[in-house]
Amino acid sequence: MPPISLLIKPASSLCNIRCAYCFYHSIAENREIESYGVMKLETLELLVQKALSTADQVCGFAFQGGEPTVAGLPFFQKLIEFQKKYNVKKVTISNSIQTNGILIDEKWAAYLAENNFLVGLSLDGPGEIHDLSRVDVRGRGTFSRVMETVALFNRYRVEYNILFVVSAVTARHPEKIYRFFKKNGFKFLQFIPCLDPLHEKPGSNPFSLRSDRYADFLIRLFDLWIDDFKKGEYVSIRWFDNLVGMLMGRPPEQCGMLGQCRCQFVVEADGSVFPCDFYVIDAWRLGNIHEMDLMDMLETETAKKFMQYSLPVDPKCRECNHYSLCRGGCRRSREPFSEGIPALNHHCTAYMKFFDHAVPRMQEAARMLARPR
């Protein structure tokens, strides 16, 4: 059996803050049951048992939301207990969690450090920018609370990276944001383009990311990054790292860079399984772990159909000089479909402008990394 990787939503779409651009809120609204509540312990136990009995060598448990910490620390303490109980094949287990950081206290930080969790912490730059979009249920900014969590992570030596959403608001300030992250010692960054709600025309919301602004953001961010790289002041930006790796002959690391969809195991709180975090809707439900084994779900007609939908390539993509790097981008950025076929990526012009600007220096970086040391 192959390595198994699960993306688990232990608190479904429940969240303790109200981000202006939250894509999962729109996903939940597009299904019959908006929230499945908090996952029951018997569901968690069954999930761990089935995953570890299926996996060979490696099994990854990633937790996301909503906000996964809403499930409570005792829930995650039981996770470790179940993993120890059912890991009879002695596979290597990795645990990770994506969080807004609001509920993290010293007990949480100690737990995450002790159990070697990799944490993705959402932070949209300095306070005056972060607080424009990431607010609590009363509309108050959350920046100061997130920075308290950063201090806890540093004190307890929790391994973490920063997750940043590029929206209409944040895309205006690439240099200010990059300098903030560098000044605060954040060495591992992921910049995620904001998504419009599923089935809506891209660009129809106040937070919608316009392609021209996205291109300018990426270009300025890259210039800052590559200059620091050449000076030996390297900051990891995951997408840039992946692109340089591809130029060195390595396979793409991120799902959206593959050029076609693959079925993942995204597990909602009731045990329902879906093929992708962007499509946790009734039409793409593969099954439920209470009724089916994980590998059997990959053989369902729904799973096969999901992967087939991503295969068509726009003729403009095949003719593009940068297709080998871009590969059309994530299917979610090619919505809405045209006659049942994914459309051209709605950030196509942004990516073309960026690659025209950046690829020569990315190739130079790839050559530098390939030299014997």
C-alpha positions as CSV (number, residue, x, y, z in Angstrom):
1,M,0.0,0.0,0.0
2,P,1.2,3.6,-0.6
3,P,1.8,6.2,2.1
4,I,-1.5,7.6,3.4
5,S,-2.1,11.3,4.0
6,L,-5.3,12.5,5.6
7,L,-6.7,16.1,5.9
8,I,-9.1,16.0,8.8
9,K,-11.6,18.6,9.9
10,P,-12.3,17.7,13.5
11,A,-14.6,20.7,14.1
12,S,-16.0,20.8,10.6
13,S,-16.7,24.4,9.5
14,L,-16.9,25.8,13.1
15,C,-14.6,28.7,13.6
16,N,-13.9,31.3,16.3
17,I,-13.0,34.1,14.0
18,R,-14.7,35.6,10.9
19,C,-12.1,36.1,8.1
20,A,-13.5,38.2,5.3
21,Y,-12.3,35.8,2.6
22,C,-12.9,32.4,4.2
23,F,-13.3,29.9,1.4
24,Y,-14.5,27.1,3.6
25,H,-17.5,29.1,4.8
26,S,-18.7,29.2,1.2
27,I,-18.0,25.5,0.8
28,A,-20.2,24.7,3.8
29,E,-23.0,26.8,2.5
30,N,-23.0,24.7,-0.7
31,R,-24.0,21.4,1.0
32,E,-27.0,20.1,2.7
33,I,-25.3,20.0,6.2
34,E,-23.4,23.2,6.7
35,S,-21.5,22.0,9.8
36,Y,-21.0,18.4,11.1
37,G,-20.0,19.7,14.5
38,V,-17.1,18.3,16.5
39,M,-15.8,14.8,15.5
40,K,-16.8,12.1,18.0
41,L,-13.9,10.1,19.6
42,E,-15.2,6.9,18.1
43,T,-15.0,8.4,14.7
44,L,-11.4,9.6,15.3
45,E,-10.4,6.2,16.7
46,L,-11.8,4.4,13.6
47,L,-10.1,6.8,11.3
48,V,-6.7,6.3,13.0
49,Q,-7.2,2.5,13.0
50,K,-8.1,2.3,9.3
51,A,-5.4,4.7,8.2
52,L,-2.6,2.9,10.1
53,S,-3.8,-0.5,8.9
54,T,-3.7,0.7,5.3
55,A,-0.5,2.8,5.2
56,D,2.9,1.4,4.6
57,Q,6.0,3.2,5.8
58,V,4.4,6.7,6.2
59,C,1.1,8.0,7.5
60,G,0.3,11.7,7.7
61,F,-2.5,13.2,9.8
62,A,-3.1,16.9,9.0
63,F,-5.8,18.9,10.8
64,Q,-7.6,21.9,9.4
65,G,-11.0,23.6,9.6
66,G,-12.9,25.7,10.1
67,E,-10.6,26.0,13.1
68,P,-9.4,22.6,14.3
69,T,-8.5,23.7,17.8
70,V,-12.2,24.3,18.5
71,A,-12.3,20.5,19.0
72,G,-10.3,21.0,22.2
73,L,-7.0,19.8,23.5
74,P,-8.4,16.5,25.0
75,F,-9.5,15.5,21.5
76,F,-5.9,15.8,20.2
77,Q,-4.5,14.0,23.3
78,K,-6.7,11.1,22.4
79,L,-5.3,11.2,18.8
80,I,-1.8,10.4,20.1
81,E,-3.3,7.7,22.3
82,F,-5.0,6.1,19.4
83,Q,-1.9,6.4,17.2
84,K,0.2,4.5,19.7
85,K,-2.5,1.9,20.1
86,Y,-3.0,1.1,16.4
87,N,0.5,1.6,14.9
88,V,1.2,-2.1,15.0
89,K,3.1,-1.9,11.6
90,K,5.5,0.8,13.1
91,V,4.9,3.2,10.2
92,T,6.4,6.7,10.5
93,I,3.6,9.1,11.6
94,S,3.6,12.8,10.9
95,N,1.1,15.2,12.6
96,S,0.3,18.7,11.5
97,I,-2.3,21.4,12.1
98,Q,-3.4,24.6,10.5
99,T,-4.7,27.2,13.0
100,N,-5.5,30.8,13.5
101,G,-3.7,30.6,16.8
102,I,-6.4,32.2,18.9
103,L,-7.0,29.3,21.3
104,I,-3.3,28.4,21.7
105,D,-2.2,28.6,25.4
106,E,0.8,27.1,27.2
107,K,-0.8,23.6,27.4
108,W,-1.4,23.6,23.7
109,A,2.1,24.8,22.9
110,A,3.6,22.1,25.2
111,Y,1.5,19.5,23.5
112,L,2.4,20.5,20.0
113,A,6.1,20.6,20.8
114,E,6.1,17.3,22.7
115,N,4.3,15.5,19.9
116,N,6.3,17.1,17.0
117,F,3.4,18.8,15.3
118,L,4.2,21.0,12.3
119,V,1.9,24.0,12.6
120,G,0.7,26.3,9.9
121,L,-0.1,29.6,11.6
122,S,-2.3,32.1,9.7
123,L,-0.9,35.6,9.8
124,D,-1.6,38.3,7.2
125,G,1.4,40.5,7.9
126,P,1.7,43.4,10.3
127,G,-1.3,44.4,12.5
128,E,-2.7,47.2,10.4
129,I,-3.0,44.8,7.4
130,H,-3.8,41.5,9.2
131,D,-6.7,43.2,11.2
132,L,-8.4,44.4,8.1
133,S,-9.5,40.8,7.2
134,R,-8.9,38.5,10.1
135,V,-11.3,39.6,12.9
136,D,-13.1,37.8,15.8
137,V,-16.8,37.3,16.1
138,R,-17.1,40.9,17.5
139,G,-15.3,42.4,14.5
140,R,-12.1,43.0,16.5
141,G,-8.7,42.4,15.0
142,T,-6.8,39.3,16.0
143,F,-3.2,40.3,15.3
144,S,-2.1,40.8,18.9
145,R,-3.5,37.4,19.9
146,V,-1.7,35.7,17.1
147,M,1.6,37.3,18.0
148,E,1.1,36.0,21.6
149,T,0.9,32.6,20.1
150,V,4.1,33.2,18.1
151,A,5.8,34.0,21.4
152,L,4.5,30.7,22.9
153,F,5.7,28.7,19.9
154,N,9.1,30.3,20.1
155,R,9.3,29.6,23.8
156,Y,8.3,26.0,23.6
157,R,10.2,25.4,20.3
158,V,7.1,24.5,18.3
159,E,7.9,23.9,14.6
160,Y,5.7,26.3,12.6
161,N,5.4,28.2,9.3
162,I,3.3,31.2,8.3
163,L,0.3,31.0,6.1
164,F,-0.6,34.2,4.3
165,V,-3.7,34.9,2.1
166,V,-3.1,37.2,-0.8
167,S,-6.3,39.2,-1.2
168,A,-7.3,42.5,-2.7
169,V,-6.3,44.1,0.6
170,T,-3.0,42.4,1.2
171,A,-1.7,42.3,-2.4
172,R,-1.2,46.1,-2.2
173,H,1.7,45.8,0.3
174,P,4.2,43.1,-0.8
175,E,7.3,44.9,0.5
176,K,5.8,45.9,3.8
177,I,4.6,42.3,4.4
178,Y,7.9,40.7,3.4
179,R,10.0,43.0,5.6
180,F,7.6,42.4,8.5
181,F,8.0,38.6,8.2
182,K,11.8,38.9,7.8
183,K,12.2,41.3,10.8
184,N,10.3,38.9,13.0
185,G,12.4,35.9,12.1
186,F,9.7,34.0,10.1
187,K,11.8,31.8,7.8
188,F,9.1,29.6,6.3
189,L,6.3,31.3,4.4
190,Q,3.3,30.2,2.3
191,F,1.5,32.8,0.2
192,I,-2.0,31.5,-0.8
193,P,-4.1,33.3,-3.4
194,C,-7.5,34.2,-2.1
195,L,-10.4,32.2,-3.6
196,D,-13.8,33.5,-4.5
197,P,-16.8,31.4,-3.4
198,L,-17.4,28.2,-5.3
199,H,-19.7,28.7,-8.4
200,E,-19.3,32.5,-8.3
201,K,-17.7,34.5,-11.0
202,P,-14.1,35.4,-10.0
203,G,-13.6,39.0,-9.0
204,S,-17.1,39.7,-7.7
205,N,-16.2,40.3,-4.0
206,P,-14.5,43.2,-2.2
207,F,-11.7,40.8,-1.2
208,S,-11.3,39.3,-4.7
209,L,-7.8,39.2,-6.0
210,R,-7.4,40.8,-9.4
211,S,-4.9,39.3,-11.8
212,D,-3.0,42.6,-12.4
213,R,-2.6,43.2,-8.7
214,Y,-1.6,39.6,-8.1
215,A,1.1,39.8,-10.8
216,D,2.5,43.0,-9.3
217,F,2.5,41.3,-5.8
218,L,4.3,38.2,-7.0
219,I,6.9,40.1,-9.0
220,R,7.8,42.4,-6.1
221,L,7.8,39.5,-3.6
222,F,10.1,37.5,-5.9
223,D,12.5,40.4,-6.3
224,L,12.9,40.7,-2.6
225,W,13.2,36.9,-2.1
226,I,15.8,36.4,-4.9
227,D,17.9,39.3,-3.7
228,D,18.0,37.8,-0.2
229,F,18.8,34.4,-1.6
230,K,21.8,35.7,-3.4
231,K,23.0,37.5,-0.3
232,G,22.7,34.3,1.8
233,E,19.8,35.6,3.7
234,Y,17.4,32.9,2.6
235,V,13.7,32.9,3.5
236,S,11.7,29.9,2.4
237,I,8.7,30.9,0.3
238,R,7.1,27.5,-0.6
239,W,5.9,28.3,-4.1
240,F,9.2,29.8,-5.2
241,D,11.1,26.9,-3.6
242,N,8.9,24.4,-5.5
243,L,9.4,26.2,-8.8
244,V,13.2,26.3,-8.4
245,G,13.1,22.6,-7.5
246,M,11.1,21.8,-10.7
247,L,13.8,23.6,-12.7
248,M,16.3,21.3,-11.1
249,G,14.3,18.3,-12.3
250,R,12.4,17.6,-9.1
251,P,8.7,16.7,-9.1
252,P,6.2,19.3,-8.0
253,E,5.5,19.2,-4.3
254,Q,2.2,21.2,-4.1
255,C,-1.0,19.6,-5.4
256,G,-2.0,22.6,-7.6
257,M,1.3,22.3,-9.5
258,L,0.7,18.8,-10.8
259,G,-1.4,19.7,-13.8
260,Q,-4.2,17.4,-12.8
261,C,-6.1,16.4,-9.7
262,R,-5.4,13.4,-7.6
263,C,-7.8,12.1,-5.0
264,Q,-6.9,13.0,-1.4
265,F,-8.6,11.9,1.8
266,V,-10.3,14.9,3.2
267,V,-12.3,13.7,6.3
268,E,-15.2,15.8,7.7
269,A,-16.2,15.5,11.3
270,D,-18.9,12.9,10.7
271,G,-16.4,10.6,8.9
272,S,-17.4,11.6,5.4
273,V,-14.5,11.6,2.9
274,F,-14.0,13.9,0.0
275,P,-11.3,14.1,-2.7
276,C,-10.1,17.7,-2.2
277,D,-10.4,20.5,0.4
278,F,-11.8,22.8,-2.2
279,Y,-14.7,20.4,-3.0
280,V,-16.0,19.2,0.3
281,I,-19.6,19.3,-1.1
282,D,-22.3,16.6,-1.4
283,A,-21.7,16.0,-5.1
284,W,-18.1,14.8,-4.4
285,R,-18.6,12.8,-1.3
286,L,-16.7,9.5,-1.7
287,G,-18.1,7.6,1.2
288,N,-17.8,7.4,5.0
289,I,-15.2,5.7,7.1
290,H,-18.0,4.1,9.1
291,E,-19.1,2.3,6.0
292,M,-16.1,1.9,3.7
293,D,-12.3,1.4,3.8
294,L,-10.2,4.3,2.5
295,M,-8.7,2.5,-0.5
296,D,-12.1,1.4,-1.7
297,M,-13.2,5.0,-1.9
298,L,-10.5,5.6,-4.6
299,E,-12.2,3.0,-6.8
300,T,-15.6,4.7,-6.7
301,E,-17.0,6.3,-9.8
302,T,-17.1,9.6,-8.0
303,A,-13.4,9.5,-7.4
304,K,-12.6,8.6,-11.0
305,K,-14.9,11.3,-12.3
306,F,-13.3,13.9,-10.0
307,M,-9.8,13.1,-11.5
308,Q,-11.1,13.0,-15.1
309,Y,-12.6,16.4,-14.8
310,S,-9.2,18.0,-14.4
311,L,-7.5,16.3,-17.4
312,P,-8.5,18.7,-20.2
313,V,-5.9,21.3,-21.0
314,D,-6.7,24.6,-22.6
315,P,-4.9,25.0,-26.0
316,K,-3.5,28.3,-24.8
317,C,-1.8,26.4,-22.0
318,R,-0.1,23.9,-24.3
319,E,1.2,26.7,-26.5
320,C,2.6,28.7,-23.5
321,N,6.4,28.8,-22.9
322,H,5.7,28.3,-19.2
323,Y,3.4,25.4,-19.3
324,S,6.0,23.0,-17.9
325,L,6.1,25.1,-14.7
326,C,2.5,26.3,-14.5
327,R,0.7,23.3,-15.9
328,G,-2.6,25.3,-15.9
329,G,-2.7,25.7,-12.2
330,C,-5.1,24.3,-9.7
331,R,-8.5,23.2,-11.0
332,R,-10.2,25.4,-8.4
333,S,-8.7,28.4,-10.1
334,R,-10.2,27.2,-13.4
335,E,-13.8,27.4,-12.2
336,P,-16.5,28.0,-13.3
337,F,-16.3,25.2,-16.0
338,S,-17.3,25.9,-19.6
339,E,-19.5,23.1,-21.0
340,G,-18.2,20.8,-18.3
341,I,-14.5,21.5,-19.0
342,P,-12.2,23.6,-16.7
343,A,-11.7,27.1,-18.1
344,L,-8.4,28.9,-18.5
345,N,-6.9,29.7,-15.1
346,H,-8.4,33.1,-14.1
347,H,-4.9,34.2,-13.0
348,C,-3.3,33.2,-16.3
349,T,-2.2,36.7,-17.2
350,A,-0.7,37.2,-13.8
351,Y,1.3,33.9,-14.0
352,M,2.5,34.7,-17.5
353,K,3.7,38.1,-16.5
354,F,5.4,36.7,-13.3
355,F,7.1,33.8,-15.2
356,D,8.4,36.2,-17.9
357,H,9.9,38.2,-15.1
358,A,11.2,35.5,-12.8
359,V,12.1,32.4,-14.7
360,P,15.6,33.5,-15.8
361,R,16.7,34.3,-12.3
362,M,15.0,31.1,-11.0
363,Q,17.1,29.2,-13.5
364,E,20.2,31.0,-12.1
365,A,19.2,30.0,-8.6
366,A,18.7,26.4,-9.7
367,R,22.2,26.4,-11.2
368,M,23.6,27.8,-8.0
369,L,21.9,25.1,-5.9
370,A,23.0,22.3,-8.2
371,R,26.7,23.2,-8.0
372,P,28.9,20.8,-5.9
373,R,29.6,22.3,-2.5
